[in-house]
Amino acid sequence: MRATARAGKLIGVGVGPGDPELMTVKATRALRQADVVAYFAKAGNPSHSRATIAPYLRSGMIELPLAYPVTTELPKCSAGYRDALESFYAHAAADIAGHLEAGRVVAVICEGDPMFYGSYMHLHAKLAPRFATEVIAGVTGMSGCWSAAAIPIAQGDDVFTVLPATLPENELRRALARSGRLPRALYVERGTMAEEKMIPLAAKPDDDAPYFAVVLVPGWNHRPGAEPGTELGGER
Amino acid sequence: MRATARAGKLIGVGVGPGDPELMTVKATRALRQADVVAYFAKAGNPSHSRATIAPYLRSGMIELPLAYPVTTELPKCSAGYRDALESFYAHAAADIAGHLEAGRVVAVICEGDPMFYGSYMHLHAKLAPRFATEVIAGVTGMSGCWSAAAIPIAQGDDVFTVLPATLPENELRRALARSGRLPRALYVERGTMAEEKMIPLAAKPDDDAPYFAVVLVPGWNHRPGAEPGTELGGER
């Protein structure tokens, strides 16, 4: 049986970088109106997005935790890894579809912005052909970090690039050093959260980093009145 | 006379892509508590950011419009252009400094995110050495656009890049066509605003685009279960 668009609604809700105040007005409204709130978490770990929305949770809401499989023992490119993730997303989508078919509004809360490196899009791809959907943009983790650090990240004709940190940190560091950008690279950990930490990357003593970590390299060389070496990021 | 940090506070407030509901809770709170709200606008034009915050404006607030000089007759790399902009920012910073020295909280509202291609950072650079400052991250215009279009823009190991549209649109279009990406490129104009418009770039009949326009090219080739040609963006 194929559900109609009227049967329910899936909403991908961006909850921003971690500070509950950095949620949008639209996101808080969606949470108030949803019947079910679903969130991702690593199996056995608390959900960060669930912590972010705690101030806005309505009593009587149905909570639907979606626990990522533990895949640390599987190589990332292996068929086993892909199968484990694909099976996880298929089951998560089926659980959500059950609620949508029952006519419920399901808010899937997403750290940062749902369509920007987010897990939500896997569910969206599976469910959008069958159900009404809405995506609520959120403040990205990186915006939260460079705002907390007050670093102008890009201006004018600057090209802005996000490189997922799949390279070993030592290699990224050497590449930054060779290009002369290491002195203005800032390491930010858990930006906008209570445990926020930021230090110049050059001063970081180790190569360890948690999931919520980013290295910021400000551009902004061509602003009116700019002089070489006066970028704000470099001065911090 | 040098003002102390207690004399006032400068807040760069990201107001998001245009939909007032996409402002953060923190931004609305900052507006409620500010004494002065300052905003950029092209001379003779209404301010877009002022329109976005209209629902949150408190009566009795001091409004400080900052009118960009008209520079259309000046080449962008000319000394005249740079001088006109530099003089504009110097005067704007001086106007704001006057309010800060009088002990007022000044909220400079910024479309999207203040530190991401925003004019606010010019004021921040001039005033941060003398006054207390805070930057409130906002949803970027591009996030607003790809969320409105429900396009998964980047996933997994995707590298994400922002190219300012300083190339002629025809050239960008040819580059997209050569790389095989034109079929999945989406043109979005005034995303999340009342006049929002989106069409496949390939179907756009002309090369005209307003200031609030973006071309989205989704990545997301390496998701679990992905098959070539099944990217969501390409299907729209």
Interface residues (C-beta under 8 A of the other chain):
Chain A: G12 G14 G16 P17 D19 P20 E21 L22 M23 T24 V25 K26 T28 R29 R82 L85 E86 Y89 D113 P114 M115 F116 Y117 G118 M121 H122 H124 A125 A128 T133 V135 I136 A137 G138 V139 T140 S143 G144 W146 S147 A148 A150 I151 P152 I153 A154 Q155 G156 D157 D158 V159 F160 T161 V162 L163 P164 T166 T192 W220 R223 P224 G225 L232
Chain B: G12 G14 G16 P17 D19 P20 E21 L22 M23 T24 V25 K26 T28 R29 R82 L85 E86 Y89 D113 P114 M115 F116 Y117 G118 M121 H122 H124 A125 A128 T133 V135 I136 A137 G138 V139 T140 S143 G144 W146 S147 A148 A150 I151 P152 I153 A154 Q155 G156 D157 D158 V159 F160 T161 V162 L163 P164 T166 T192 W220 R223 P224 G225 L232
